[in-house]
């Protein structure tokens, strides 16, 4: 009974939507509104400014409609599918026009600004939803998306529990972090008491669920810990030309270590996984 009711309702909605579309078409053939992959746009927005347009990850079918929509709003944007610094600036201008500032105007498309931009132009699939910015994991502040990612990584290693040394949204936090923890999606995971193998297993678990994660070591002038950036998190901090956490995603993607010298990733091959992000991993 319920199923039948739902079916009838769904047909009614479809018919109404079709009528609306015909009414709007004004007799001209009109291309269907594209559906874009929001997570993939964010991945491009984090990798392509520093790494260039990436053949392996580029998704022009998702990025070009965003660029075209920005141009249609009167914000000069080249619709070439490359989410570089130009598109980042244009997107930040769109966010400021919506009245956003600070982290909400960082040039990375968040759910509300992208939904607003797409009104009448495109719809979103694979939505990246950070949830609450004041969620927590093990007593450290993170957003909900990051918490879910950490829990999923932790569940891959049931023999011990992950704990955090440092959370996100932590301006003026640990000095050696170069501002990377000011925004969302960035955490330091403890490796205290773990064997070398266990440390690498933690790195692999974090990478598996979509973190750009590296073991930091005393040889790199750090206390042992894992620095992890939640790939495609739109809250990654960018200010005054400082794109450190964002560009760490590019560094990770090309197999480097995300540090100032951008050396090679020292992770043993057995603990590396294919580049992925949370929505892809979860099938969101
Ligand atoms: Zn860190």
Boltz pocket constraint, residues with backbone or C-beta under 6 A from the ligand:
constraints:
  - pocket:
      binder: B
      contacts: [[A, 166], [A, 177], [A, 180], [A, 181], [A, 187], [A, 188], [A, 226], [A, 227], [A, 228]]
      max_distance: 6.0
